[in-house]
Amino acid sequence: MKIKYKGLWFVGLAGVGKTYASNYFIKKIKNSVKVDGDEVRKYISFDLGYGIEDRKKQIQRVLGIGIICIRSKKIPILSTVFMNNETIFKAKKNKIKIIKIERNMNYLKKIRKIYKSKKNVVSKDIYYPNMKIDKVLNEGNSKLILDIKKIL
């Protein structure tokens, strides 16, 4: 599969389908590299917490890894829970397409305990800014992929 962007970035809450979409496109796009925000947090951003300022630093690091991939002639497939307008601007400047994946919140609350018990959770006490990015609603994995392909 050929895309007109130098990278893809999936944004959305835990459980919306970011990993599913990332894994699908890694298999379909030649020369692509998966950069999962959870992996970056585990191996690079282990010094960060989950407050808003630390989340901003985390997505800057993910973006930096994405830019390194692009400069190495790879296509990064990035995914994170959080996003802000400053990073959107920088990603667009580097021709990285950002797509927000959404899912029914009642469903997410059933499958993810994080929305009930913790602090500094995106959508619970940390909110997305008003972002001008494409959004898709995950109503099932095959439909999710079709909707993303329409955007690409």
Backbone hydrogen bonds, N-H to C=O, Kabsch-Sander energy under -0.5 kcal/mol:
donor,donor_aa,acceptor,acceptor_aa,energy
6,K,95,K,-2.7
7,G,95,K,-1.0
8,L,76,P,-2.6
9,W,97,K,-2.8
10,F,78,L,-3.1
11,V,99,I,-2.4
12,G,80,T,-1.4
16,V,13,L,-1.7
21,A,17,G,-2.6
22,S,18,K,-2.8
23,N,19,T,-2.8
24,Y,20,Y,-2.1
25,F,21,A,-2.5
26,I,22,S,-2.3
27,K,23,N,-1.4
28,K,24,Y,-1.2
29,I,25,F,-2.4
30,K,1,M,-0.5
30,K,28,K,-0.6
32,S,29,I,-1.1
33,V,75,I,-2.3
35,V,77,I,-2.7
37,G,79,S,-2.6
40,V,36,D,-2.3
41,R,37,G,-2.4
42,K,38,D,-1.9
43,Y,39,E,-2.4
44,I,40,V,-2.7
45,S,40,V,-2.8
48,L,45,S,-2.1
55,R,51,G,-2.3
56,K,52,I,-2.0
57,K,53,E,-1.9
58,Q,54,D,-2.4
59,I,55,R,-2.2
60,Q,56,K,-1.6
61,R,57,K,-2.0
62,V,58,Q,-2.3
63,L,59,I,-2.4
64,G,60,Q,-2.3
65,I,61,R,-2.3
66,G,62,V,-2.3
67,I,63,L,-2.5
68,I,64,G,-2.3
69,C,65,I,-2.3
70,I,66,G,-2.3
71,R,67,I,-2.6
72,S,68,I,-1.2
72,S,69,C,-0.5
73,K,70,I,-1.9
74,K,69,C,-2.7
75,I,31,N,-2.4
77,I,33,V,-3.2
78,L,8,L,-3.3
78,L,76,P,-0.6
79,S,35,V,-1.6
80,T,10,F,-2.1
88,I,84,N,-2.0
89,F,85,N,-2.4
90,K,86,E,-1.9
91,A,87,T,-2.8
92,K,88,I,-2.8
93,K,89,F,-2.1
94,N,90,K,-1.2
94,N,91,A,-0.5
95,K,92,K,-1.9
96,I,91,A,-2.5
97,K,7,G,-2.8
97,K,95,K,-0.6
99,I,9,W,-2.9
100,K,134,D,-3.0
101,I,11,V,-3.3
101,I,99,I,-0.5
102,E,100,K,-0.5
102,E,136,V,-3.0
108,L,104,N,-1.9
109,K,105,M,-2.5
110,K,106,N,-1.2
111,I,107,Y,-1.7
112,R,108,L,-2.2
113,K,111,I,-0.5
115,Y,112,R,-1.2
116,K,113,K,-2.4
117,S,113,K,-1.6
118,K,114,I,-1.1
123,S,126,I,-3.9
124,K,121,V,-1.7
125,D,121,V,-2.4
126,I,121,V,-1.7
131,M,129,P,-1.0
133,I,131,M,-1.2
134,D,98,I,-0.9
136,V,100,K,-2.6
138,N,102,E,-3.6
138,N,136,V,-0.6
139,E,137,L,-1.1
139,E,140,G,-0.5
144,L,140,G,-2.5
145,I,141,N,-2.0
146,L,142,S,-1.9
147,D,143,K,-2.6
148,I,144,L,-2.2
149,K,145,I,-2.6
150,K,146,L,-1.7
151,I,147,D,-1.1
151,I,148,I,-0.5
152,L,148,I,-1.9
